[in-house]
Amino acid sequence: MELKIGDIVQLNSGGPNMTVTGFLDKKSGGLVKKGITAGKLNKSETNTNDYAICQWFDNVGSFKEDIFLISTVELKQ
Protein backbone atom coordinates (compact mmCIF):
# COMPACT_ATOMS: atom_id res chain seq x y z
CA MET A 1 0.00 0.00 0.00
CA GLU A 2 1.36 3.42 -0.88
CA LEU A 3 0.70 5.64 2.13
CA LYS A 4 1.90 9.21 2.56
CA ILE A 5 2.21 11.54 5.52
CA GLY A 6 -1.18 13.01 6.38
CA ASP A 7 -3.19 10.01 5.22
CA ILE A 8 -5.96 8.80 7.53
CA VAL A 9 -5.78 5.08 8.30
CA GLN A 10 -7.47 2.54 10.53
CA LEU A 11 -6.37 -0.88 11.69
CA ASN A 12 -7.72 -3.67 9.49
CA SER A 13 -9.47 -4.98 12.61
CA GLY A 14 -11.13 -1.60 13.35
CA GLY A 15 -10.47 1.10 15.91
CA PRO A 16 -9.99 4.87 15.74
CA ASN A 17 -8.98 6.86 12.69
CA MET A 18 -5.25 7.64 12.86
CA THR A 19 -3.06 10.13 10.99
CA VAL A 20 0.18 8.91 9.39
CA THR A 21 3.06 11.12 10.58
CA GLY A 22 6.09 9.23 9.28
CA PHE A 23 7.60 5.89 8.39
CA LEU A 24 10.22 3.51 9.79
CA ASP A 25 12.06 0.64 8.16
CA LYS A 26 12.08 -2.87 9.65
CA LYS A 27 15.23 -2.30 11.73
CA SER A 28 13.99 0.93 13.30
CA GLY A 29 10.48 -0.48 13.76
CA GLY A 30 11.92 -3.44 15.64
CA LEU A 31 13.76 -1.08 17.98
CA VAL A 32 10.53 0.80 18.73
CA LYS A 33 8.76 -2.44 19.58
CA LYS A 34 11.60 -3.15 22.03
CA GLY A 35 10.94 0.12 23.88
CA ILE A 36 12.83 2.89 22.07
CA THR A 37 10.47 5.76 21.26
CA ALA A 38 9.90 6.59 17.60
CA GLY A 39 10.91 10.19 18.28
CA LYS A 40 14.50 9.08 19.00
CA LEU A 41 14.87 7.38 15.61
CA ASN A 42 15.29 8.80 12.14
CA LYS A 43 11.78 9.05 10.76
CA SER A 44 11.45 8.89 7.03
CA GLU A 45 9.07 11.13 5.11
CA THR A 46 8.79 8.52 2.38
CA ASN A 47 6.98 5.21 2.62
CA THR A 48 9.42 2.40 3.41
CA ASN A 49 6.65 -0.21 3.09
CA ASP A 50 7.49 -1.45 6.59
CA TYR A 51 6.03 0.60 9.46
CA ALA A 52 3.78 3.66 9.58
CA ILE A 53 4.01 6.03 12.56
CA CYS A 54 0.46 7.03 13.49
CA GLN A 55 -1.07 9.54 15.88
CA TRP A 56 -4.65 9.75 17.16
CA PHE A 57 -6.81 10.72 20.11
CA ASP A 58 -8.48 7.95 22.10
CA ASN A 59 -12.13 7.97 23.21
CA VAL A 60 -11.32 10.15 26.26
CA GLY A 61 -9.26 12.68 24.30
CA SER A 62 -5.77 11.45 25.24
CA PHE A 63 -3.10 11.83 22.56
CA LYS A 64 -1.58 8.54 21.36
CA GLU A 65 1.28 7.59 19.03
CA ASP A 66 2.44 4.15 17.93
CA ILE A 67 3.83 2.32 14.93
CA PHE A 68 2.03 -0.29 12.89
CA LEU A 69 3.09 -2.63 10.12
CA ILE A 70 1.70 -1.09 6.96
CA SER A 71 0.04 -4.41 6.11
CA THR A 72 -2.12 -4.08 9.26
CA VAL A 73 -3.72 -0.74 8.35
CA GLU A 74 -6.14 0.36 5.64
CA LEU A 75 -6.48 3.77 4.03
CA LYS A 76 -9.71 5.54 4.96
CA GLN A 77 -11.52 7.30 2.12
VOVOPA-962595 format. One record per residue: residue number from 1; y, z, x of N, C-alpha, C in turn. Coordinates in nm, 3 decimals, always signed. Example, Ala and Ser with C-alpha at 12.3 -4.5 7.8 and 13.67 -1.06 7.14 Angstrom:
% residues 2
<rec><paza>1</paza><n_Y>-0.569</n_Y><n_Z>+0.780</n_Z><n_X>+1.319</n_X><ca_Y>-0.450</ca_Y><ca_Z>+0.780</ca_Z><ca_X>+1.230</ca_X><c_Y>-0.330</c_Y><c_Z>+0.780</c_Z><c_X>+1.320</c_X></rec>
<rec><paza>2</paza><n_Y>-0.225</n_Y><n_Z>+0.708</n_Z><n_X>+1.285</n_X><ca_Y>-0.106</ca_Y><ca_Z>+0.714</ca_Z><ca_X>+1.367</ca_X><c_Y>+0.003</c_Y><c_Z>+0.787</c_Z><c_X>+1.290</c_X></rec>
This chain:
% residues 77
<rec><paza>1</paza><n_Y>-0.117</n_Y><n_Z>+0.000</n_Z><n_X>+0.085</n_X><ca_Y>+0.000</ca_Y><ca_Z>+0.000</ca_Z><ca_X>+0.000</ca_X><c_Y>+0.124</c_Y><c_Z>+0.000</c_Z><c_X>+0.090</c_X></rec>
<rec><paza>2</paza><n_Y>+0.220</n_Y><n_Z>-0.080</n_Z><n_X>+0.055</n_X><ca_Y>+0.342</ca_Y><ca_Z>-0.088</ca_Z><ca_X>+0.136</ca_X><c_Y>+0.451</c_Y><c_Z>-0.002</c_Z><c_X>+0.072</c_X></rec>
<rec><paza>3</paza><n_Y>+0.460</n_Y><n_Z>+0.122</n_Z><n_X>+0.117</n_X><ca_Y>+0.564</ca_Y><ca_Z>+0.213</ca_Z><ca_X>+0.070</ca_X><c_Y>+0.686</c_Y><c_Z>+0.203</c_Z><c_X>+0.161</c_X></rec>
<rec><paza>4</paza><n_Y>+0.801</n_Y><n_Z>+0.246</n_Z><n_X>+0.108</n_X><ca_Y>+0.921</ca_Y><ca_Z>+0.256</ca_Z><ca_X>+0.190</ca_X><c_Y>+0.993</c_Y><c_Z>+0.385</c_Z><c_X>+0.156</c_X></rec>
<rec><paza>5</paza><n_Y>+1.078</n_Y><n_Z>+0.430</n_Z><n_X>+0.244</n_X><ca_Y>+1.154</ca_Y><ca_Z>+0.552</ca_Z><ca_X>+0.221</ca_X><c_Y>+1.235</c_Y><c_Z>+0.536</c_Z><c_X>+0.092</c_X></rec>
<rec><paza>6</paza><n_Y>+1.230</n_Y><n_Z>+0.639</n_Z><n_X>+0.009</n_X><ca_Y>+1.301</ca_Y><ca_Z>+0.638</ca_Z><ca_X>-0.118</ca_X><c_Y>+1.213</c_Y><c_Z>+0.604</c_Z><c_X>-0.236</c_X></rec>
<rec><paza>7</paza><n_Y>+1.093</n_Y><n_Z>+0.552</n_Z><n_X>-0.210</n_X><ca_Y>+1.001</ca_Y><ca_Z>+0.522</ca_Z><ca_X>-0.319</ca_X><c_Y>+0.957</c_Y><c_Z>+0.651</c_Z><c_X>-0.388</c_X></rec>
<rec><paza>8</paza><n_Y>+0.932</n_Y><n_Z>+0.641</n_Z><n_X>-0.518</n_X><ca_Y>+0.880</ca_Y><ca_Z>+0.753</ca_Z><ca_X>-0.596</ca_X><c_Y>+0.730</c_Y><c_Z>+0.733</c_Z><c_X>-0.610</c_X></rec>
<rec><paza>9</paza><n_Y>+0.654</n_Y><n_Z>+0.836</n_Z><n_X>-0.573</n_X><ca_Y>+0.508</ca_Y><ca_Z>+0.830</ca_Z><ca_X>-0.578</ca_X><c_Y>+0.453</c_Y><c_Z>+0.951</c_Z><c_X>-0.652</c_X></rec>
<rec><paza>10</paza><n_Y>+0.327</n_Y><n_Z>+0.943</n_Z><n_X>-0.686</n_X><ca_Y>+0.254</ca_Y><ca_Z>+1.053</ca_Z><ca_X>-0.747</ca_X><c_Y>+0.113</c_Y><c_Z>+1.050</c_Z><c_X>-0.691</c_X></rec>
<rec><paza>11</paza><n_Y>+0.051</n_Y><n_Z>+1.167</n_Z><n_X>-0.679</n_X><ca_Y>-0.088</ca_Y><ca_Z>+1.169</ca_Z><ca_X>-0.637</ca_X><c_Y>-0.173</c_Y><c_Z>+1.090</c_Z><c_X>-0.735</c_X></rec>
<rec><paza>12</paza><n_Y>-0.276</n_Y><n_Z>+1.024</n_Z><n_X>-0.685</n_X><ca_Y>-0.367</ca_Y><ca_Z>+0.949</ca_Z><ca_X>-0.772</ca_X><c_Y>-0.426</c_Y><c_Z>+1.039</c_Z><c_X>-0.881</c_X></rec>
<rec><paza>13</paza><n_Y>-0.440</n_Y><n_Z>+1.167</n_Z><n_X>-0.851</n_X><ca_Y>-0.498</ca_Y><ca_Z>+1.261</ca_Z><ca_X>-0.947</ca_X><c_Y>-0.394</c_Y><c_Z>+1.322</c_Z><c_X>-1.041</c_X></rec>
<rec><paza>14</paza><n_Y>-0.268</n_Y><n_Z>+1.283</n_Z><n_X>-1.028</n_X><ca_Y>-0.160</ca_Y><ca_Z>+1.335</ca_Z><ca_X>-1.113</ca_X><c_Y>-0.069</c_Y><c_Z>+1.428</c_Z><c_X>-1.036</c_X></rec>
<rec><paza>15</paza><n_Y>+0.016</n_Y><n_Z>+1.499</n_Z><n_X>-1.109</n_X><ca_Y>+0.110</ca_Y><ca_Z>+1.591</ca_Z><ca_X>-1.047</ca_X><c_Y>+0.253</c_Y><c_Z>+1.541</c_Z><c_X>-1.058</c_X></rec>
<rec><paza>16</paza><n_Y>+0.346</n_Y><n_Z>+1.608</n_Z><n_X>-0.987</n_X><ca_Y>+0.487</ca_Y><ca_Z>+1.574</ca_Z><ca_X>-0.999</ca_X><c_Y>+0.521</c_Y><c_Z>+1.443</c_Z><c_X>-0.930</c_X></rec>
<rec><paza>17</paza><n_Y>+0.632</n_Y><n_Z>+1.382</n_Z><n_X>-0.972</n_X><ca_Y>+0.686</ca_Y><ca_Z>+1.269</ca_Z><ca_X>-0.898</ca_X><c_Y>+0.743</c_Y><c_Z>+1.321</c_Z><c_X>-0.766</c_X></rec>
<rec><paza>18</paza><n_Y>+0.719</n_Y><n_Z>+1.246</n_Z><n_X>-0.658</n_X><ca_Y>+0.764</ca_Y><ca_Z>+1.286</ca_Z><ca_X>-0.525</ca_X><c_Y>+0.839</c_Y><c_Z>+1.169</c_Z><c_X>-0.462</c_X></rec>
<rec><paza>19</paza><n_Y>+0.936</n_Y><n_Z>+1.201</n_Z><n_X>-0.376</n_X><ca_Y>+1.013</ca_Y><ca_Z>+1.099</ca_Z><ca_X>-0.306</ca_X><c_Y>+0.962</c_Y><c_Z>+1.086</c_Z><c_X>-0.164</c_X></rec>
<rec><paza>20</paza><n_Y>+0.934</n_Y><n_Z>+0.964</n_Z><n_X>-0.119</n_X><ca_Y>+0.891</ca_Y><ca_Z>+0.939</ca_Z><ca_X>+0.018</ca_X><c_Y>+1.012</c_Y><c_Z>+0.951</c_Z><c_X>+0.110</c_X></rec>
<rec><paza>21</paza><n_Y>+1.000</n_Y><n_Z>+1.036</n_Z><n_X>+0.213</n_X><ca_Y>+1.112</ca_Y><ca_Z>+1.058</ca_Z><ca_X>+0.306</ca_X><c_Y>+1.082</c_Y><c_Z>+1.014</c_Z><c_X>+0.448</c_X></rec>
<rec><paza>22</paza><n_Y>+0.959</n_Y><n_Z>+0.973</n_Z><n_X>+0.475</n_X><ca_Y>+0.923</ca_Y><ca_Z>+0.928</ca_Z><ca_X>+0.609</ca_X><c_Y>+0.773</c_Y><c_Z>+0.906</c_Z><c_X>+0.618</c_X></rec>
<rec><paza>23</paza><n_Y>+0.730</n_Y><n_Z>+0.870</n_Z><n_X>+0.738</n_X><ca_Y>+0.589</ca_Y><ca_Z>+0.839</ca_Z><ca_X>+0.760</ca_X><c_Y>+0.542</c_Y><c_Z>+0.900</c_Z><c_X>+0.891</c_X></rec>
<rec><paza>24</paza><n_Y>+0.414</n_Y><n_Z>+0.930</n_Z><n_X>+0.899</n_X><ca_Y>+0.351</ca_Y><ca_Z>+0.979</ca_Z><ca_X>+1.022</ca_X><c_Y>+0.224</c_Y><c_Z>+0.899</c_Z><c_X>+1.046</c_X></rec>
<rec><paza>25</paza><n_Y>+0.190</n_Y><n_Z>+0.882</n_Z><n_X>+1.174</n_X><ca_Y>+0.064</ca_Y><ca_Z>+0.816</ca_Z><ca_X>+1.206</ca_X><c_Y>-0.049</c_Y><c_Z>+0.919</c_Z><c_X>+1.199</c_X></rec>
<rec><paza>26</paza><n_Y>-0.171</n_Y><n_Z>+0.875</n_Z><n_X>+1.222</n_X><ca_Y>-0.287</ca_Y><ca_Z>+0.965</ca_Z><ca_X>+1.208</ca_X><c_Y>-0.280</c_Y><c_Z>+1.084</c_Z><c_X>+1.302</c_X></rec>
<rec><paza>27</paza><n_Y>-0.237</n_Y><n_Z>+1.063</n_Z><n_X>+1.426</n_X><ca_Y>-0.230</ca_Y><ca_Z>+1.173</ca_Z><ca_X>+1.523</ca_X><c_Y>-0.130</c_Y><c_Z>+1.278</c_Z><c_X>+1.477</c_X></rec>
<rec><paza>28</paza><n_Y>-0.010</n_Y><n_Z>+1.236</n_Z><n_X>+1.443</n_X><ca_Y>+0.093</ca_Y><ca_Z>+1.330</ca_Z><ca_X>+1.399</ca_X><c_Y>+0.054</c_Y><c_Z>+1.396</c_Z><c_X>+1.268</c_X></rec>
<rec><paza>29</paza><n_Y>-0.004</n_Y><n_Z>+1.320</n_Z><n_X>+1.175</n_X><ca_Y>-0.048</ca_Y><ca_Z>+1.376</ca_Z><ca_X>+1.048</ca_X><c_Y>-0.153</c_Y><c_Z>+1.483</c_Z><c_X>+1.067</c_X></rec>
<rec><paza>30</paza><n_Y>-0.243</n_Y><n_Z>+1.463</n_Z><n_X>+1.162</n_X><ca_Y>-0.344</ca_Y><ca_Z>+1.564</ca_Z><ca_X>+1.192</ca_X><c_Y>-0.283</c_Y><c_Z>+1.692</c_Z><c_X>+1.244</c_X></rec>
<rec><paza>31</paza><n_Y>-0.177</n_Y><n_Z>+1.679</n_Z><n_X>+1.324</n_X><ca_Y>-0.108</ca_Y><ca_Z>+1.798</ca_Z><ca_X>+1.376</ca_X><c_Y>-0.042</c_Y><c_Z>+1.876</c_Z><c_X>+1.263</c_X></rec>
<rec><paza>32</paza><n_Y>+0.018</n_Y><n_Z>+1.806</n_Z><n_X>+1.167</n_X><ca_Y>+0.080</ca_Y><ca_Z>+1.873</ca_Z><ca_X>+1.053</ca_X><c_Y>-0.025</c_Y><c_Z>+1.951</c_Z><c_X>+0.975</c_X></rec>
<rec><paza>33</paza><n_Y>-0.139</n_Y><n_Z>+1.891</n_Z><n_X>+0.952</n_X><ca_Y>-0.244</ca_Y><ca_Z>+1.958</ca_Z><ca_X>+0.876</ca_X><c_Y>-0.296</c_Y><c_Z>+2.080</c_Z><c_X>+0.951</c_X></rec>
<rec><paza>34</paza><n_Y>-0.273</n_Y><n_Z>+2.087</n_Z><n_X>+1.083</n_X><ca_Y>-0.315</ca_Y><ca_Z>+2.203</ca_Z><ca_X>+1.160</ca_X><c_Y>-0.206</c_Y><c_Z>+2.310</c_Z><c_X>+1.167</c_X></rec>
<rec><paza>35</paza><n_Y>-0.090</n_Y><n_Z>+2.284</n_Z><n_X>+1.102</n_X><ca_Y>+0.012</ca_Y><ca_Z>+2.388</ca_Z><ca_X>+1.094</ca_X><c_Y>+0.146</c_Y><c_Z>+2.356</c_Z><c_X>+1.158</c_X></rec>
<rec><paza>36</paza><n_Y>+0.160</n_Y><n_Z>+2.245</n_Z><n_X>+1.224</n_X><ca_Y>+0.289</ca_Y><ca_Z>+2.207</ca_Z><ca_X>+1.283</ca_X><c_Y>+0.370</c_Y><c_Z>+2.140</c_Z><c_X>+1.174</c_X></rec>
<rec><paza>37</paza><n_Y>+0.495</n_Y><n_Z>+2.183</n_Z><n_X>+1.154</n_X><ca_Y>+0.576</ca_Y><ca_Z>+2.126</ca_Z><ca_X>+1.047</ca_X><c_Y>+0.615</c_Y><c_Z>+1.982</c_Z><c_X>+1.078</c_X></rec>
<rec><paza>38</paza><n_Y>+0.623</n_Y><n_Z>+1.902</n_Z><n_X>+0.975</n_X><ca_Y>+0.659</ca_Y><ca_Z>+1.760</ca_Z><ca_X>+0.990</ca_X><c_Y>+0.794</c_Y><c_Z>+1.744</c_Z><c_X>+1.056</c_X></rec>
<rec><paza>39</paza><n_Y>+0.885</n_Y><n_Z>+1.837</n_Z><n_X>+1.033</n_X><ca_Y>+1.019</ca_Y><ca_Z>+1.828</ca_Z><ca_X>+1.091</ca_X><c_Y>+1.020</c_Y><c_Z>+1.836</c_Z><c_X>+1.243</c_X></rec>
<rec><paza>40</paza><n_Y>+0.914</n_Y><n_Z>+1.888</n_Z><n_X>+1.304</n_X><ca_Y>+0.908</ca_Y><ca_Z>+1.900</ca_Z><ca_X>+1.450</ca_X><c_Y>+0.846</c_Y><c_Z>+1.777</c_Z><c_X>+1.515</c_X></rec>
<rec><paza>41</paza><n_Y>+0.801</n_Y><n_Z>+1.681</n_Z><n_X>+1.434</n_X><ca_Y>+0.738</ca_Y><ca_Z>+1.561</ca_Z><ca_X>+1.487</ca_X><c_Y>+0.831</c_Y><c_Z>+1.442</c_Z><c_X>+1.471</c_X></rec>
<rec><paza>42</paza><n_Y>+0.801</n_Y><n_Z>+1.335</n_Z><n_X>+1.540</n_X><ca_Y>+0.880</ca_Y><ca_Z>+1.214</ca_Z><ca_X>+1.529</ca_X><c_Y>+0.842</c_Y><c_Z>+1.139</c_Z><c_X>+1.403</c_X></rec>
<rec><paza>43</paza><n_Y>+0.928</n_Y><n_Z>+1.149</n_Z><n_X>+1.302</n_X><ca_Y>+0.905</ca_Y><ca_Z>+1.076</ca_Z><ca_X>+1.178</ca_X><c_Y>+0.937</c_Y><c_Z>+0.930</c_Z><c_X>+1.202</c_X></rec>
<rec><paza>44</paza><n_Y>+0.864</n_Y><n_Z>+0.845</n_Z><n_X>+1.137</n_X><ca_Y>+0.889</ca_Y><ca_Z>+0.703</ca_Z><ca_X>+1.145</ca_X><c_Y>+0.957</c_Y><c_Z>+0.659</c_Z><c_X>+1.016</c_X></rec>
<rec><paza>45</paza><n_Y>+1.050</n_Y><n_Z>+0.565</n_Z><n_X>+1.028</n_X><ca_Y>+1.113</ca_Y><ca_Z>+0.511</ca_Z><ca_X>+0.907</ca_X><c_Y>+1.037</c_Y><c_Z>+0.391</c_Z><c_X>+0.854</c_X></rec>
<rec><paza>46</paza><n_Y>+0.933</n_Y><n_Z>+0.350</n_Z><n_X>+0.926</n_X><ca_Y>+0.852</ca_Y><ca_Z>+0.238</ca_Z><ca_X>+0.879</ca_X><c_Y>+0.713</c_Y><c_Z>+0.287</c_Z><c_X>+0.845</c_X></rec>
<rec><paza>47</paza><n_Y>+0.653</n_Y><n_Z>+0.224</n_Z><n_X>+0.748</n_X><ca_Y>+0.521</ca_Y><ca_Z>+0.262</ca_Z><ca_X>+0.698</ca_X><c_Y>+0.416</c_Y><c_Z>+0.240</c_Z><c_X>+0.807</c_X></rec>
<rec><paza>48</paza><n_Y>+0.347</n_Y><n_Z>+0.349</n_Z><n_X>+0.843</n_X><ca_Y>+0.240</ca_Y><ca_Z>+0.341</ca_Z><ca_X>+0.942</ca_X><c_Y>+0.104</c_Y><c_Z>+0.320</c_Z><c_X>+0.876</c_X></rec>
<rec><paza>49</paza><n_Y>+0.102</n_Y><n_Z>+0.319</n_Z><n_X>+0.744</n_X><ca_Y>-0.021</ca_Y><ca_Z>+0.309</ca_Z><ca_X>+0.665</ca_X><c_Y>-0.115</c_Y><c_Z>+0.427</c_Z><c_X>+0.688</c_X></rec>
<rec><paza>50</paza><n_Y>-0.063</n_Y><n_Z>+0.539</n_Z><n_X>+0.733</n_X><ca_Y>-0.145</ca_Y><ca_Z>+0.659</ca_Z><ca_X>+0.749</ca_X><c_Y>-0.100</c_Y><c_Z>+0.769</c_Z><c_X>+0.653</c_X></rec>
<rec><paza>51</paza><n_Y>+0.012</n_Y><n_Z>+0.835</n_Z><n_X>+0.684</n_X><ca_Y>+0.060</ca_Y><ca_Z>+0.946</ca_Z><ca_X>+0.603</ca_X><c_Y>+0.203</c_Y><c_Z>+0.920</c_Z><c_X>+0.555</c_X></rec>
<rec><paza>52</paza><n_Y>+0.231</n_Y><n_Z>+0.960</n_Z><n_X>+0.432</n_X><ca_Y>+0.366</ca_Y><ca_Z>+0.958</ca_Z><ca_X>+0.378</ca_X><c_Y>+0.416</c_Y><c_Z>+1.102</c_Z><c_X>+0.371</c_X></rec>
<rec><paza>53</paza><n_Y>+0.538</n_Y><n_Z>+1.126</n_Z><n_X>+0.417</n_X><ca_Y>+0.603</ca_Y><ca_Z>+1.256</ca_Z><ca_X>+0.401</ca_X><c_Y>+0.675</c_Y><c_Z>+1.252</c_Z><c_X>+0.266</c_X></rec>
<rec><paza>54</paza><n_Y>+0.646</n_Y><n_Z>+1.349</n_Z><n_X>+0.181</n_X><ca_Y>+0.703</ca_Y><ca_Z>+1.349</ca_Z><ca_X>+0.046</ca_X><c_Y>+0.774</c_Y><c_Z>+1.480</c_Z><c_X>+0.018</c_X></rec>
<rec><paza>55</paza><n_Y>+0.880</n_Y><n_Z>+1.471</n_Z><n_X>-0.062</n_X><ca_Y>+0.954</ca_Y><ca_Z>+1.588</ca_Z><ca_X>-0.107</ca_X><c_Y>+0.964</c_Y><c_Z>+1.585</c_Z><c_X>-0.258</c_X></rec>
<rec><paza>56</paza><n_Y>+0.965</n_Y><n_Z>+1.705</n_Z><n_X>-0.320</n_X><ca_Y>+0.975</ca_Y><ca_Z>+1.716</ca_Z><ca_X>-0.465</ca_X><c_Y>+1.015</c_Y><c_Z>+1.858</c_Z><c_X>-0.501</c_X></rec>
<rec><paza>57</paza><n_Y>+1.046</n_Y><n_Z>+1.878</n_Z><n_X>-0.627</n_X><ca_Y>+1.072</ca_Y><ca_Z>+2.011</ca_Z><ca_X>-0.681</ca_X><c_Y>+0.958</c_Y><c_Z>+2.047</c_Z><c_X>-0.774</c_X></rec>
<rec><paza>58</paza><n_Y>+0.905</n_Y><n_Z>+2.170</n_Z><n_X>-0.761</n_X><ca_Y>+0.795</ca_Y><ca_Z>+2.210</ca_Z><ca_X>-0.848</ca_X><c_Y>+0.848</c_Y><c_Z>+2.247</c_Z><c_X>-0.986</c_X></rec>
<rec><paza>59</paza><n_Y>+0.759</n_Y><n_Z>+2.295</n_Z><n_X>-1.074</n_X><ca_Y>+0.797</ca_Y><ca_Z>+2.321</ca_Z><ca_X>-1.213</ca_X><c_Y>+0.891</c_Y><c_Z>+2.440</c_Z><c_X>-1.230</c_X></rec>
<rec><paza>60</paza><n_Y>+0.916</n_Y><n_Z>+2.517</n_Z><n_X>-1.124</n_X><ca_Y>+1.015</ca_Y><ca_Z>+2.626</ca_Z><ca_X>-1.132</ca_X><c_Y>+1.138</c_Y><c_Z>+2.596</c_Z><c_X>-1.048</c_X></rec>
<rec><paza>61</paza><n_Y>+1.149</n_Y><n_Z>+2.473</n_Z><n_X>-0.999</n_X><ca_Y>+1.268</ca_Y><ca_Z>+2.430</ca_Z><ca_X>-0.926</ca_X><c_Y>+1.267</c_Y><c_Z>+2.458</c_Z><c_X>-0.777</c_X></rec>
<rec><paza>62</paza><n_Y>+1.153</n_Y><n_Z>+2.499</n_Z><n_X>-0.721</n_X><ca_Y>+1.145</ca_Y><ca_Z>+2.524</ca_Z><ca_X>-0.577</ca_X><c_Y>+1.122</c_Y><c_Z>+2.393</c_Z><c_X>-0.502</c_X></rec>
<rec><paza>63</paza><n_Y>+1.195</n_Y><n_Z>+2.376</n_Z><n_X>-0.392</n_X><ca_Y>+1.183</ca_Y><ca_Z>+2.256</ca_Z><ca_X>-0.310</ca_X><c_Y>+1.052</c_Y><c_Z>+2.259</c_Z><c_X>-0.232</c_X></rec>
<rec><paza>64</paza><n_Y>+0.982</n_Y><n_Z>+2.147</n_Z><n_X>-0.229</n_X><ca_Y>+0.854</ca_Y><ca_Z>+2.136</ca_Z><ca_X>-0.158</ca_X><c_Y>+0.854</c_Y><c_Z>+2.012</c_Z><c_X>-0.070</c_X></rec>
<rec><paza>65</paza><n_Y>+0.780</n_Y><n_Z>+2.018</n_Z><n_X>+0.041</n_X><ca_Y>+0.759</ca_Y><ca_Z>+1.903</ca_Z><ca_X>+0.128</ca_X><c_Y>+0.618</c_Y><c_Z>+1.911</c_Z><c_X>+0.183</c_X></rec>
<rec><paza>66</paza><n_Y>+0.550</n_Y><n_Z>+1.797</n_Z><n_X>+0.187</n_X><ca_Y>+0.415</ca_Y><ca_Z>+1.793</ca_Z><ca_X>+0.244</ca_X><c_Y>+0.386</c_Y><c_Z>+1.649</c_Z><c_X>+0.282</c_X></rec>
<rec><paza>67</paza><n_Y>+0.273</n_Y><n_Z>+1.629</n_Z><n_X>+0.349</n_X><ca_Y>+0.232</ca_Y><ca_Z>+1.493</ca_Z><ca_X>+0.383</ca_X><c_Y>+0.103</c_Y><c_Z>+1.461</c_Z><c_X>+0.308</c_X></rec>
<rec><paza>68</paza><n_Y>+0.088</n_Y><n_Z>+1.334</n_Z><n_X>+0.277</n_X><ca_Y>-0.029</ca_Y><ca_Z>+1.289</ca_Z><ca_X>+0.203</ca_X><c_Y>-0.078</c_Y><c_Z>+1.158</c_Z><c_X>+0.263</c_X></rec>
<rec><paza>69</paza><n_Y>-0.209</n_Y><n_Z>+1.142</n_Z><n_X>+0.272</n_X><ca_Y>-0.263</ca_Y><ca_Z>+1.012</ca_Z><ca_X>+0.309</ca_X><c_Y>-0.211</c_Y><c_Z>+0.910</c_Z><c_X>+0.208</c_X></rec>
<rec><paza>70</paza><n_Y>-0.166</n_Y><n_Z>+0.797</n_Z><n_X>+0.258</n_X><ca_Y>-0.109</ca_Y><ca_Z>+0.696</ca_Z><ca_X>+0.170</ca_X><c_Y>-0.212</c_Y><c_Z>+0.651</c_Z><c_X>+0.066</c_X></rec>
<rec><paza>71</paza><n_Y>-0.338</n_Y><n_Z>+0.653</n_Z><n_X>+0.101</n_X><ca_Y>-0.441</ca_Y><ca_Z>+0.611</ca_Z><ca_X>+0.004</ca_X><c_Y>-0.455</c_Y><c_Z>+0.708</c_Z><c_X>-0.112</c_X></rec>
<rec><paza>72</paza><n_Y>-0.395</n_Y><n_Z>+0.827</n_Z><n_X>-0.104</n_X><ca_Y>-0.408</ca_Y><ca_Z>+0.926</ca_Z><ca_X>-0.212</ca_X><c_Y>-0.289</c_Y><c_Z>+0.928</c_Z><c_X>-0.307</c_X></rec>
<rec><paza>73</paza><n_Y>-0.190</n_Y><n_Z>+0.840</n_Z><n_X>-0.284</n_X><ca_Y>-0.074</ca_Y><ca_Z>+0.835</ca_Z><ca_X>-0.372</ca_X><c_Y>-0.059</c_Y><c_Z>+0.696</c_Z><c_X>-0.433</c_X></rec>
<rec><paza>74</paza><n_Y>+0.009</n_Y><n_Z>+0.692</n_Z><n_X>-0.548</n_X><ca_Y>+0.036</ca_Y><ca_Z>+0.564</ca_Z><ca_X>-0.614</ca_X><c_Y>+0.186</c_Y><c_Z>+0.552</c_Z><c_X>-0.638</c_X></rec>
<rec><paza>75</paza><n_Y>+0.236</n_Y><n_Z>+0.432</n_Z><n_X>-0.626</n_X><ca_Y>+0.377</ca_Y><ca_Z>+0.403</ca_Z><ca_X>-0.648</ca_X><c_Y>+0.408</c_Y><c_Z>+0.412</c_Z><c_X>-0.797</c_X></rec>
<rec><paza>76</paza><n_Y>+0.511</n_Y><n_Z>+0.485</n_Z><n_X>-0.831</n_X><ca_Y>+0.554</ca_Y><ca_Z>+0.496</ca_Z><ca_X>-0.971</ca_X><c_Y>+0.653</c_Y><c_Z>+0.383</c_Z><c_X>-0.999</c_X></rec>
<rec><paza>77</paza><n_Y>+0.642</n_Y><n_Z>+0.324</n_Z><n_X>-1.115</n_X><ca_Y>+0.730</ca_Y><ca_Z>+0.212</ca_Z><ca_X>-1.152</ca_X><c_Y>+0.856</c_Y><c_Z>+0.259</c_Z><c_X>-1.218</c_X></rec>
